[in-house]
Amino acid sequence: MKKLYRSRTNRKFAGVVGGLAEYLGMDSTLLRILFVLGLFISFGTFFLVYLVWIFVVPNERDAIR
């Protein structure tokens, strides 16, 4: 079973989008572009979701143990 975690290798800020891309099997660059577009469309709500995910989704190192 796949587990969602924040990526330690595929990260730009906190690894949330990189980990989500690995979990979904998508290209992380495409998902980052979609995330930025979502930021504008949602008037910043995506940013709040991102901040929550930083604290809720564990790091890759912590998820492997």
OpenMM code with the backbone's topology and positions (N, CA, C; nanometers):
from openmm import Vec3, app, unit

residues = "MET LYS LYS LEU TYR ARG SER ARG THR ASN ARG LYS PHE ALA GLY VAL VAL GLY GLY LEU ALA GLU TYR LEU GLY MET ASP SER THR LEU LEU ARG ILE LEU PHE VAL LEU GLY LEU PHE ILE SER PHE GLY THR PHE PHE LEU VAL TYR LEU VAL TRP ILE PHE VAL VAL PRO ASN GLU ARG ASP ALA ILE ARG".split()
positions = [
    Vec3(0.0832, -0.1173, 0.0000),
    Vec3(0.0000, 0.0000, 0.0000),
    Vec3(0.0882, 0.1243, 0.0000),
    Vec3(0.0546, 0.2188, -0.0858),
    Vec3(0.1294, 0.3435, -0.0937),
    Vec3(0.0999, 0.4307, 0.0266),
    Vec3(0.2014, 0.5072, 0.0672),
    Vec3(0.1835, 0.6022, 0.1762),
    Vec3(0.2193, 0.7409, 0.1264),
    Vec3(0.1454, 0.8380, 0.1739),
    Vec3(0.1708, 0.9770, 0.1392),
    Vec3(0.2719, 1.0343, 0.2368),
    Vec3(0.3766, 1.0962, 0.1851),
    Vec3(0.4776, 1.1590, 0.2676),
    Vec3(0.5352, 1.2784, 0.1939),
    Vec3(0.6043, 1.3644, 0.2677),
    Vec3(0.6729, 1.4776, 0.2062),
    Vec3(0.8077, 1.4294, 0.1547),
    Vec3(0.8342, 1.4547, 0.0298),
    Vec3(0.9555, 1.4065, -0.0349),
    Vec3(1.0788, 1.4795, 0.0180),
    Vec3(1.1868, 1.4042, 0.0384),
    Vec3(1.3125, 1.4666, 0.0802),
    Vec3(1.4011, 1.4950, -0.0398),
    Vec3(1.3778, 1.4282, -0.1518),
    Vec3(1.4614, 1.4475, -0.2694),
    Vec3(1.3961, 1.5372, -0.3735),
    Vec3(1.2657, 1.5340, -0.3819),
    Vec3(1.1925, 1.6096, -0.4841),
    Vec3(1.1173, 1.7242, -0.4160),
    Vec3(1.1938, 1.8211, -0.3650),
    Vec3(1.1317, 1.9294, -0.2912),
    Vec3(1.1834, 2.0644, -0.3404),
    Vec3(1.0948, 2.1611, -0.3333),
    Vec3(1.1323, 2.2997, -0.3609),
    Vec3(1.1212, 2.3812, -0.2336),
    Vec3(1.0139, 2.3588, -0.1563),
    Vec3(0.9958, 2.4313, -0.0315),
    Vec3(0.9904, 2.3337, 0.0864),
    Vec3(0.8874, 2.2552, 0.0950),
    Vec3(0.8740, 2.1623, 0.2072),
    Vec3(0.8549, 2.0184, 0.1618),
    Vec3(0.8484, 1.9932, 0.0327),
    Vec3(0.8351, 1.8583, -0.0197),
    Vec3(0.6929, 1.8071, -0.0284),
    Vec3(0.5959, 1.8932, -0.0021),
    Vec3(0.4561, 1.8492, -0.0053),
    Vec3(0.4137, 1.8125, -0.1464),
    Vec3(0.4374, 1.8998, -0.2407),
    Vec3(0.3954, 1.8741, -0.3790),
    Vec3(0.4777, 1.7608, -0.4401),
    Vec3(0.6059, 1.7539, -0.4080),
    Vec3(0.6892, 1.6449, -0.4571),
    Vec3(0.6420, 1.5097, -0.4061),
    Vec3(0.6063, 1.5032, -0.2788),
    Vec3(0.5546, 1.3784, -0.2223),
    Vec3(0.4196, 1.3409, -0.2797),
    Vec3(0.3343, 1.4413, -0.3013),
    Vec3(0.2038, 1.4153, -0.3613),
    Vec3(0.2193, 1.3666, -0.5053),
    Vec3(0.3142, 1.4227, -0.5782),
    Vec3(0.3388, 1.3788, -0.7160),
    Vec3(0.3869, 1.2338, -0.7189),
    Vec3(0.4745, 1.1967, -0.6270),
    Vec3(0.5206, 1.0582, -0.6208),
    Vec3(0.4062, 0.9646, -0.5841),
    Vec3(0.3209, 1.0072, -0.4921),
    Vec3(0.2065, 0.9257, -0.4492),
    Vec3(0.1086, 0.9037, -0.5639),
    Vec3(0.0836, 1.0100, -0.6429),
    Vec3(-0.0117, 1.0002, -0.7530),
    Vec3(0.0500, 0.9464, -0.8814),
    Vec3(0.1833, 0.9362, -0.8860),
    Vec3(0.2516, 0.8898, -1.0060),
    Vec3(0.2524, 0.9940, -1.1163),
    Vec3(0.2537, 1.1211, -1.0782),
    Vec3(0.2529, 1.2315, -1.1749),
    Vec3(0.3897, 1.2987, -1.1791),
    Vec3(0.4089, 1.3796, -1.2815),
    Vec3(0.5288, 1.4617, -1.2908),
    Vec3(0.5160, 1.5761, -1.1908),
    Vec3(0.6191, 1.5968, -1.1091),
    Vec3(0.6106, 1.6982, -1.0049),
    Vec3(0.6044, 1.8400, -1.0627),
    Vec3(0.6666, 1.8627, -1.1777),
    Vec3(0.6618, 1.9955, -1.2392),
    Vec3(0.5202, 2.0293, -1.2823),
    Vec3(0.4515, 1.9339, -1.3412),
    Vec3(0.3127, 1.9553, -1.3813),
    Vec3(0.2246, 1.9828, -1.2598),
    Vec3(0.2448, 1.9068, -1.1539),
    Vec3(0.1651, 1.9266, -1.0334),
    Vec3(0.1947, 2.0622, -0.9685),
    Vec3(0.3195, 2.1072, -0.9748),
    Vec3(0.3535, 2.2405, -0.9209),
    Vec3(0.2860, 2.3506, -1.0018),
    Vec3(0.2816, 2.3352, -1.1330),
    Vec3(0.2136, 2.4341, -1.2177),
    Vec3(0.0646, 2.4362, -1.1851),
    Vec3(0.0051, 2.3184, -1.1709),
    Vec3(-0.1363, 2.3115, -1.1346),
    Vec3(-0.1613, 2.3720, -0.9972),
    Vec3(-0.0692, 2.3526, -0.9058),
    Vec3(-0.0826, 2.4096, -0.7720),
    Vec3(-0.0781, 2.5623, -0.7761),
    Vec3(0.0137, 2.6185, -0.8530),
    Vec3(0.0222, 2.7650, -0.8643),
    Vec3(-0.1037, 2.8207, -0.9299),
    Vec3(-0.1531, 2.7546, -1.0327),
    Vec3(-0.2791, 2.7980, -1.0932),
    Vec3(-0.3934, 2.7899, -0.9922),
    Vec3(-0.3934, 2.6843, -0.9124),
    Vec3(-0.4945, 2.6697, -0.8089),
    Vec3(-0.4851, 2.7778, -0.7025),
    Vec3(-0.3639, 2.8245, -0.6754),
    Vec3(-0.3469, 2.9346, -0.5800),
    Vec3(-0.4218, 3.0590, -0.6257),
    Vec3(-0.4099, 3.0900, -0.7528),
    Vec3(-0.4763, 3.2088, -0.8054),
    Vec3(-0.6275, 3.1904, -0.8125),
    Vec3(-0.6700, 3.0730, -0.8530),
    Vec3(-0.8134, 3.0473, -0.8672),
    Vec3(-0.8817, 3.0426, -0.7310),
    Vec3(-0.8132, 2.9885, -0.6304),
    Vec3(-0.8743, 2.9718, -0.4981),
    Vec3(-0.8510, 3.0909, -0.4059),
    Vec3(-0.7897, 3.1954, -0.4585),
    Vec3(-0.7616, 3.3161, -0.3795),
    Vec3(-0.6807, 3.2851, -0.2537),
    Vec3(-0.5866, 3.1929, -0.2644),
    Vec3(-0.4958, 3.1624, -0.1550),
    Vec3(-0.5366, 3.0477, -0.0649),
    Vec3(-0.6503, 2.9867, -0.0895),
    Vec3(-0.6933, 2.8745, -0.0069),
    Vec3(-0.5958, 2.7573, -0.0197),
    Vec3(-0.5420, 2.7365, -0.1370),
    Vec3(-0.4435, 2.6292, -0.1568),
    Vec3(-0.3225, 2.6505, -0.0671),
    Vec3(-0.2859, 2.7753, -0.0420),
    Vec3(-0.1721, 2.8044, 0.0446),
    Vec3(-0.2005, 2.7578, 0.1877),
    Vec3(-0.3228, 2.7786, 0.2344),
    Vec3(-0.3590, 2.7315, 0.3681),
    Vec3(-0.3568, 2.5797, 0.3758),
    Vec3(-0.4039, 2.5139, 0.2704),
    Vec3(-0.3997, 2.3677, 0.2647),
    Vec3(-0.2544, 2.3205, 0.2653),
    Vec3(-0.1680, 2.3891, 0.1925),
    Vec3(-0.0257, 2.3554, 0.1877),
    Vec3(0.0359, 2.3659, 0.3272),
    Vec3(0.0038, 2.4728, 0.3983),
    Vec3(0.0572, 2.4907, 0.5336),
    Vec3(0.0101, 2.3799, 0.6277),
    Vec3(-0.1144, 2.3399, 0.6166),
    Vec3(-0.1651, 2.2310, 0.7002),
    Vec3(-0.0927, 2.1009, 0.6662),
    Vec3(-0.0707, 2.0755, 0.5370),
    Vec3(-0.0032, 1.9521, 0.4952),
    Vec3(0.1402, 1.9453, 0.5448),
    Vec3(0.2048, 2.0599, 0.5601),
    Vec3(0.3421, 2.0601, 0.6115),
    Vec3(0.3456, 1.9959, 0.7499),
    Vec3(0.2431, 2.0218, 0.8307),
    Vec3(0.2412, 1.9701, 0.9668),
    Vec3(0.1735, 1.8336, 0.9790),
    Vec3(0.0861, 1.7989, 0.8851),
    Vec3(0.0103, 1.6737, 0.8950),
    Vec3(0.0818, 1.5578, 0.8260),
    Vec3(0.1355, 1.5811, 0.7070),
    Vec3(0.1993, 1.4745, 0.6289),
    Vec3(0.3432, 1.4561, 0.6780),
    Vec3(0.3824, 1.3331, 0.7147),
    Vec3(0.5178, 1.3119, 0.7676),
    Vec3(0.6243, 1.3206, 0.6590),
    Vec3(0.7486, 1.3445, 0.7024),
    Vec3(0.8635, 1.3418, 0.6121),
    Vec3(0.8853, 1.2010, 0.5598),
    Vec3(0.9507, 1.1897, 0.4474),
    Vec3(0.9810, 1.0593, 0.3893),
    Vec3(1.0618, 0.9750, 0.4865),
    Vec3(1.1575, 1.0342, 0.5522),
    Vec3(1.2430, 0.9616, 0.6456),
    Vec3(1.1605, 0.9059, 0.7620),
    Vec3(1.0650, 0.9846, 0.8119),
    Vec3(0.9813, 0.9395, 0.9223),
    Vec3(0.8820, 0.8334, 0.8787),
    Vec3(0.8355, 0.8387, 0.7547),
    Vec3(0.7358, 0.7439, 0.7042),
    Vec3(0.7977, 0.6064, 0.6772),
    Vec3(0.9259, 0.6028, 0.6451),
    Vec3(0.9926, 0.4763, 0.6121),
    Vec3(1.0197, 0.3941, 0.7377),
    Vec3(1.0450, 0.4592, 0.8483),
    Vec3(1.0785, 0.3884, 0.9732),
    Vec3(0.9661, 0.3059, 1.0244),
] * unit.nanometer
topology = app.Topology()
chain = topology.addChain("A")
for resn in residues:
    res = topology.addResidue(resn, chain)
    for name in ("N", "CA", "C"):
        topology.addAtom(name, app.Element.getBySymbol(name[0]), res)
